Amino acid sequence: MSTADLGLPVDVPSTALFTDQYELTMLQGALRAGTADRRSVFEVFTRRLPNGRRYGVVAGTGRVLDAVENFRFDEGVLHFLRERRIVDDRTLEWLAGYRFSGDIWGYPEGEVYFPGSPIMRVEGSFAECVLLETVILSILNHDSAIAAAASRMSSAAGDRPLIEMGARRTHELAAVAAARAAYVGGFSSTSDLAAGFRYNIPTVGTSAHAFTLLHDSERDAFRAQVDSLGGGTTLLVDTYDVAEAVRTAVEVAGPELGAVRIDSGDLLLVAHRVRQQLDELGATGTKILVTSDLDEYAIASLAAAPVDAYGVGTQLVTGSGHPTASMVYKLVARAASADPRAPLVPVAKKSTGGKTSIGGRKWAARRLDAYGVAEAEVVGTGEVPAELADRQLLVPLVEGGEVIAREPLDVVRDRHAAARAGLPLSATQLSRGEPVIPTEYVHGGSGS
């Protein structure tokens, strides 16, 4: 299924230079050494979750598929590489015909993961796989960090909807990716129109303080907004005096006013006062939206407040203190020769300082307890134990260079909600803790 089949207006440029120079110089060296065609397996994983986090969220997979599909060295890109003398002519000739022809497996987008989980596995020749390292990591690290923060916030919010409002707090293109990742993590809408256009995410928005300040009085501003957007709009009531603004808002829009937004002050106290005032004025159906530098902890602190929805910006698009998922892309197996029949040999970096990795082509499965709740992430090489055969996590994403696993974003969003619900209850606690389930390793052969 293509993006066109999903009705998504997606136009992705060449992603070939979304990479580090050493990917190309490694390619050049491997071509000269005659090792570039060796069958290889790379895996994406993280050695640890961000401090205090209990689970991670896989996000960005759909964007990775777009990036792989559009990884092309056109004439302009080749001219740049030639002019800078980054690689030699033989390598440029090879790059001119580059098309990824291998296979990619991965955790389905929206799934949760833990330290050591083989979140994505890329298989093909060394040459074609090594070039994808940086672009895959840049997407997965960013989007998974945002989705993890969004998941914690949506858990804290319960049934109350969350609006992503962080476009002005990050790079303009990162804002689009962040809105997508937030939707995966449980947010219901975004203020960013580019995200709505590109990924069909619901968009919302009414007015800022500037609109109120533009007019001669708050009443004039409210009247102008209601005349333009209707009585179901959301009026911003904290530009001057909140109590006076609420009274004026109901007088202008009537008791059917859609919502009021509070963007400053002691949100817990103000929300209670505004709810009482709205009810006294007969606007019992008018909702209260709060914004103002919220994170998962602030959202949780408002659980008992009469708040109907939250708008979150800065803390969301910066991963609520953890802007990366610290994923790495490591060669874990390679053939002894370029012969396609040559068996895979496990390889792994050996070092101190916590940067070791485990060699071998891996599978992953999630073991459940007697109640159907996850109790361990099992990662292994070789044969999958029979009792875990139907609990495997990796699914095919790309086969023979062809993308085979595109899916609507709502499917991904629902998958995440189900995956999180399948974890122990302590997964959603905001207090610092270890990963909610352990990772167990099973070694069984080369995994070739």
N, C-alpha and C positions, 0 to 999 in steps of 0.2 A: 504494500500500500504506500503510495506517495503522499507528499504533503498536499498535493493538489486534490487527491482523493478525499482528504480530510477537510477540504475547504479552507485551508490556511493560506493566507496571502504572504508566503515566505519567499524572500529573495536573499539568498546567502551568497556573498562573494567568495572568491577563492580564499581558502584558509591556509594555503601553502606556506606563507611567511609568518603564521602564528606559531613560531617555533624558535628554538635557540640555535645559534650557528653551529654548535658542536654536533647537533644531529646530522647536519650535512657533511661536516668533516669526518665524522665516524663512517658515514656512508662511503665517502671517497676512499678512506683507508680500507674499508672492507672490500670494496670493488677491486682495489689494487692487490689485496691479499688473497683474493679468491674465496672469501668467506661470506660475501654478501648474500648468496643464495641459500645459505644454510637455513633449514626449517627452524623456526624459533617460537618460543612462547613467552610473552610478556604478561605480567599481571599487575593490576592496580589494587593497592591495599593501603591501609594505614596501620602503623604500629601501635597507636594509642588514640583514644578519643580525647578531645579537648578536656582540660582539667575539670573534673566534676560532672561531666556529661555521662549519661547512662546508656545512650544509644546514638547511632548516627542515622542519617536519612540519605538514601541514594537519590540524587537529583541531577539533572543535566544530561541524562542518557539520550533523550531525543535530540538535544543540541549536538551531542557528540556524533550521532548518526549523520546529521546535516554536515558537520565539519568534515567527517571522513569522506562523505560523498562529494564534497566540494574541494577536496585537497588536490589541487591541480596547479601545475607550473606552466602558466601561460607565457607568451612571449615577453610581456612586460616584466614579469617576475624573473624570467631567465636572463633578461638583459641586465637587471639589477645585480644578479649574482655574478654575471660575467664581468660587468664593469668594476665591481668591487673585488674581483678575483677571489671570491670566497671559496669556490671549488674549481676543479680543472674541467677541461672540455669534455672528457669522457663522462664525468659525473653529470655535467649539464645535459649531455645527450640522454643519459639514463633518466634524469628528472623530467625531461620533455615528454616522455611517454608514461609518466607515473600514474598508475591507477591502483588503488589498494585492491588486491584480489584474494585476500585471505579471509579468515573467519574471526568473528568477535562474539564472545559469550559474555554475559554479565547478569548481575542481580537485576531483576526488572525494576524500572524506575518507580520510586515511591517505597520500595522495600527498605527495611531497617538493616543496619550492619553493625559489626563490632570489630575490635582490634584483630587483624589478621584475616578478616573476610576477603576472599578474592573477588572484589566488587566488579572487576572487569578483566577478561582474559582475551588478549589479542594474539592471533596465531597467523603465521605466514613466513615469508622469507625475512631474515634479519633486516635486509635493506628496506622493505616496505613497512615493516612494523616499527623500526626505530624512529622513523620520521614523524610518527604520530604522537610521540611521548608528550611533548609540551602542550599541544592543543587539547589533548584528552585531559591532562591534569589540570590545565587552567580552567576548563569548563567544570569538571567534576568537583574540584576543590572549592570553587566559588559557589556553585549552585547547591552543593551538599551542605555547605556551611550555612547558607541562608535558609535552606529547607529545614535544617535541624533547629535553628532558632525559631522559625515559624511554627514548627511542630510543638515546641515547648510553649509558645505563646497560645496556640490554639487549644492545647490541653488545659492551660490555665484559664482560658476564656470560657471553656465549657461550650454551651449551646449559643453563646453570644457571638455574632459575626465579627470578623476582623477585616479591616480595610488596609491594604498596603499603600503607604503614602511617602515612600522614601526616595523618589526620583531626584529631588533636589539635593540629596545628601551623598550622591555617588556619581560615578561617570555615567554619561547619558546612555551608553550601550549596556553598561553593567546594570543600570536601572531596569531595563527591559528583562534581562535575565533574572534579576532579583525578584521582579514581580511574578515571573513564571515559577520560580522556585518557591516563593511564598504561597502561591496557589496550591502547589503540590503539598506543602506542609500544612495546609488547612485554612489559609486565608480565603475569603469569599469574593473579594473584588480588589481592584487597584485604581489609583488615581491617574496612572500613566497610560496615555492614549496609545502610545506605540506598542505597549504590551497587549492592550486590548485588540489592536489591529493585527498584530503578528500572531498572537496565540489565542485569540477569541476569549480572553478573560473578561468578565463583566467589569465595566468601568463606572466610577461614581465621582461626584464633585459638584460643589455649588459655589461658595464664595469664601474669600479670605478677609482679613481685617481691612485690607486696602479698599475693598468695596464699600465698607461702612464709612471709612474715613473720607472717601470721595464725596459723600453726600453731606448736605447741610445739617442733617440730623439722623439719628439712628432710625427713627420712624420712616424717614424718606428712603433710607437704604433698604429697610425691610419691605416697604411698599414696592419699591422697584424690583426687588428679587421675587416677591410673590406675584407681581404682575407678569413677570417674565417666565417664571418656572412653576407657578401654581402654588396652592396652599399646602401641598404635600412636600414642599421643599424643606431643607434643613437650614435654620437660621443660626448664625454665629452670635452668641450672646455675651461674650466676655470682653468686648472692646472697651466699654466704659464701666457701667455698673450692672452686674449680672441680674439682680432682682428687677431693676427697672427695665432691662432689655427683655426679660422673660414676659413681663407684663405687656410691654409694647408689642412683642412678637405675637402674642395671643390676640391682642386687640386688632392687629393688622391682618393676620392670617385666619383668625377664628379658632375655635377649639379643635378643628380638624388639622391644625398645623402638624406637618409630618414629624419633624424632629428639631431639637436644638443641639448645638455643639458647644462644648466647654473645652477651652484650649489652655487654661492656666489656673493657678491657684491650688488650694487643697482640694483635689478632685473628689475625694471621699466625702468631705464635708459639703462641698458645693453641690455635688450630685444629689445628696439627700435634701438639701434646701430647695433645689430646683424642682425635684420630683414633687415635694409637698406643695410648692407654689403652683405648679402646673395642674395638679389635681384640684386645688382650691379654685383655680380659674376655669375649671371644667374641661381642661385639655388632658383628660385621663389617658387618651390614646397616643399622645405626643411622646416620642421616644427621646432618649438622651444618648448622645454620642460624645465620647471623651477622646481627646488627643493629648498632646504635650509630652514628648519624650518618653513614651511608654516602653517598658520591656516586660518580660514574662513575670518578673517579681512585682512590678507595679500593677500589672493586670490581675495577678493573684490577690493582691491586697485589696482590690476593688470587687472581689467576688460577692461580698455582702451588700455592695452599693446598688442603688437602683439605676444601673447603667445598662443600656441595651446594645451598644456596639462600641468597638474600639478602633481608632485609627493609629497606625504605627509606622514610623519612618526610620529615623536614624539607627536605632538599635537593631531593627530588622535587617537593613541592607549592609550592616557591618557585622552580621552574625552574632549580635548581642555579646560582643567581647571576644568572639572567636571567628575572625573573618576568613579562615581557611580550615579545611578538614585534614590538612597535613597528609594527603594521600601521595603515594609514590608509585612509579611505573618501573618495574624491575624485570630483567630477563631471568626467568626461573628454569628454563630448559632450552636446549638447542641440539641440533643434530651434529653428529661427528663429521659429516661431510655434506656436500651439496646433493647427494643422491637422495631423491625423495623417499626412498625406502629405508634410509638410515634411521635407526632408533633415536629417540630423544635422550639426552643426557642431562640429568638435573644439575643446575649450577646455582650458586648463591654467593653473595658477598660475605666475607668473614671480617668482622671488625669489632672494636670495642665501642662503648658509648651508646649502646642501644640501637645501632644501625644494622644489625644482622638481619638476614632474611632466610627463608626456608626454600630450598630448591624443589623443583618438580612441578609438573602440571597438576593443578589442584581442582578438586570439587569441593562443594560446601553443602551442608544440609543443616536443618534446624530440628533438634530433637525436642519433642514435647513431653510433658508429664502426663499423668493419668487424667488430668482435667483439661488437656488440650492447650495448656499454656507452655510457652517456650521455656526450656530449662538449660539449653546449651547450643552454641554454634559449633558445629563439628566440621573441621577442615581437614582434608586428607589428600593423599596421592594414591594412585593405583585403583584397585577395585573399591566400589562403594559398598559398604555393608548392606546386606539385604534389608535389614530393619529400617534403613534410612533411604532406600531407593526411591520411595515416593515423597521424600521430604527435601529433595535437592532444590537448590536455590538458583543456580545459574541457568539461563535460558539463551537460546541462539538469537543474536541480534543482527549479525551480518554473515552471510554464507556465500563463499566464493566471490566476495567483493560486492554482493548485492544486499542492500538493506531489506530485512524481512520482518522487522518488529516495530514499525511505527504504530503509535496508538494515540487516541484522543487524550487530551490532558485530564479530562474528567475521570477517565479510567485510572490514570496514574494517581490522581488525588484520592479516589476511593480505595485504591490499593494501599496507600499509606495509612489511611484511617484503620483499615483492617489489620495491617501489620502491627501497628502500634497497639491496637486492642488485644493482640495475641501475646503481648509481653506481660511479665509480672506487673502487678499494680504499682510497685515501687518505681517503675520506669518513668512515671510522670511526676515523681516528686522533684521539687526544685532544689532541695537541699543537695549539697555536694555528695557524690558517691561514686563507687566503682561501676563499670559496665553492669547492666542489670542481669546479664547472663554471661557465663564464662565461655571462652573459646578453647575448644579441645582439639588437639592435633592427632591425626591417625596416619601413620606412615605404612605404605604398602606397595613397594615397588617403585619403578622409575616414573610412572605416570605417563608413559609414552603412547 
